[in-house]
C-alpha cells in the first residue's frame, strides 16, 4: 500500500499542475501588412515559444515591425504556418524562413497556388521575395504544438483548394485565413475557388466548433461564430 505521504505528494502535484494549466493562455498579436491589408498573426504562450501564421510582411519596414515585436517579447519562433498560399499571405515567408530557420507548413492541395506565387506577383506588379518549399504538409486532424500550447486543424477549402483553419478548443478561437470574415466570406473567383465548397466548409467545419468561438480572419476585424451564424448574409 502506498504510504500516506506519497499519496499526499501525488495529490498535491496533481492539484498544482491543474492550477498551472488554468493559467496557460495563448496570446494573439495581429499585424496588418502589405498593399492588400492582410492580417498576420503571432501566437505565443508563457513558455516564450511562438508560431507565425500567414506572414504578409511586404517591405523592410513591415519585416522590421514583425521582428521587433518578437524581439521585444523575447519570443522564439518555432513554426511558420500558412492557412493558404495566396500571395498576400506568404509575402513574408522568405523573410521569416531566413531569419528564424523555419520552413512553411501548409496543406498540400494549395501547392499549385504556392507554386504560382512569383507569376502572380508579376501579374499584379508586386515585389516577390521567394518562399522556400514546404517543410511539412498539414492535414485535418494534425496538431501543431508550441510551448505548452497546441492548435488543431480543420480542412476548409473553397477560397483556395487547400485552405485550413487553426483552432484551440480550450480558449475558443480560430485563425481562419480567408474562409470567413466579419459579415462576409472569402472570394471564390480565384483559381481553385468554389462558392459551394466554401459554404460547406463554413457550415460543416467551422460552425460545429461553437457559437462562442472567436474568429481571427485574414482581413478585417475579428468576429465570432454566433454572430456570423445569425447575421452573415452569405450564410442564410
N, C-alpha and C positions, 0 to 999 in steps of 0.2 A: 504493500500500500504506500502511496506517495506521501512523504512527510507533510505535515500541515504547512510548514514554512515554504516548501516548494510549491504547494498549491497556491498559497497567497502570492508568491512571487510571480507565478504564471498568470494569475488573475490580474495582478497589478499591471503586468506587462501588456496584457490584452486591453485593459481599460485605457492605459496610456497611449497605446497605438491608435485606438479608436478616437481618442481625444485629439491626437495629432492629425489623423485623417480628416477630422471635421474642419481643420484649418487649411487643408490643401486646396488652394484655389488657383485657377488658371487666369492670369491677367491677359487681356487682349488689347493691343495697341494698334491703331489703324493709321495709315498714311494715304493721302490721295495724290497719285502720281500721274505723270505723262499727259500728253495732249488729250487723251480720251478720258481723263479723270477716273482712273481705276483705283480701287481700294486694295492696298497691300496690307497684310496683317502679320504681326509678330505676336506669337503666343508663348508665354513663359510661366513658370511657377517658382516656388521658393527655392528650388534647387539651383536656379540660375541657368538651367538649360532652356533653349527656346527653339521653336520652329518658325521658319519664314514661309508664308503662304502667298503665292502669286506676286512675286516681287516685280512691280511695274516701274521701278525707278528708271528714268529715261535719260537723264543727263547727269553731269558731275554734281550739280547741286543736290539733286534728289538722292543720288548714291551716298553723298556725304551725310545727308539728313538721316538716312537709314542707319548708316554705320555709326553716327554719333549717338543715336538712341541706344543702340546695342552696347556701345562702349560706356555710356553714362550709367546704364542699368547693370553693367558688369555681367552681361549675358554671354552664354556660349551656344552659338547656333549649332544644332545637331542634325537638322533636317531642312531640306529645300523642297517644298511641296507645291504642286500646281493643281488647282481644281480643273483646269483645262488649259489648252495651249494656244489660244488666240493671242496675237502679238502683244496687246496691251497688258496681258497677264504674265508675259515672260520676257519683257524688255530687260529686266534686271537679273535674269537667270545667270548670264555670263559673269556679271559683277559679283553676285553672291557666291557663285561657284568658285571663282578665283580667289576671293578674299577669305572664305571660310572653309575651303577644300570640301565642298559638298557637290553632289550631282543631283539634278532634279528628279523627282519622283512623280509620276502621273499614270493615268490609265492608258494601256497600250492602244486602245481604239482611237485615241487622239493623236497617234503618231503621224498620220497624214497631215494634220493641222500643224503639228510641231515642225515637220519637215518643210512646210511651206512658209515658214517664218520669214526667211530672207526675201523670197519673192513677193510676199505680201507687203513687207516694209517698202520694197522698191516700188510696188504698185501705188502706194499712198505717199511716196516721197519722204519716208521716215527713216531715221538712223537705225542701223541694225547692229547690235553687239551680239554676235553669235552665242547661242546657248550650247553647252556641252550636251552630249547624248544622255539619255536617262540612265541613272544608276540603278533604278528599280522600277518595276511596273506595279501599280497598286490596283487591287481588286476589291469589290464589295465584300465585306466581312473581314478584311485586313484590319489590324490595329496598329496605329502609329504611336510609339512610346517616346516620351521625352521627360527627363527628370522623374518626378513622381506622378506624372500625368499620362493620359492616353486619349487618343481620338479614334472613334470608329469611322467607318467609311460606308457610304451607300452609293450605288451607281445611279446617276441621274442624267442620262443623255437627253438630247433634244435641242439644246442650244449648240452643242457640239457633240460629235459621236461618242466621245469618251469622258464627258463631264462627270465629276464625282463631287460629293459633298462630305465634308469632315464634320463630325458631331461629338458631343460629350453629353451623356445622359445624366450624370450627376449634377452638372452645372447648367444643363438645359440650354445649350446653344449649338448653332451650326454655322460653318463657314461654307456658304452655298455657291460661291462663284457667281455666274450669270444665269443661274437657273430661276431664281425668284428674287424680285425686288419689292420695295415698298410700293404697293399699288400697281405693280406691273410684273412682267415676266421677261426672260431673256429673248432676244430676237432669234428667229428661226429661219431667216432667209439666207444665211451664210452656208457654204458647202458643208454637207453633213448634218444640217439642221433639220428638225421636223417638229412642227407645231403639235401634232398629235402625240408624239413621243414625249415632248416636254411636259405637256399637260398630264400625261400618265405618270411621269417621274414625280411630279409635284404631288399628285393625288395618292400615289401608292408608296412613295418612299419618304417624302417629307412630312406630309400631313399626319401619318401614323405616329410620328415621334411625339406629337402632343401640342396642344394649343399654347402651352406656356413656353415653348422653345423660342429663344431669340434667334433671329436670322441676320447674320452678317453677310451682306451681299457684295458683289464685285463692283457695284457702282451705287452711289447714293446712300441714304441713311439706313440704319438698321431697322428691322421691323420684327414682328412675331407671327407665328403660325396662326394663332387665333384671329388676329386682325385680318390677315390675308384670306383666311377661310371665309370670313364674313363679308369682306369689303372689296377684295380684288376683282375687278370687272372681267378679267380673263378667266376666272375660275368659277364662274357662276354656272 
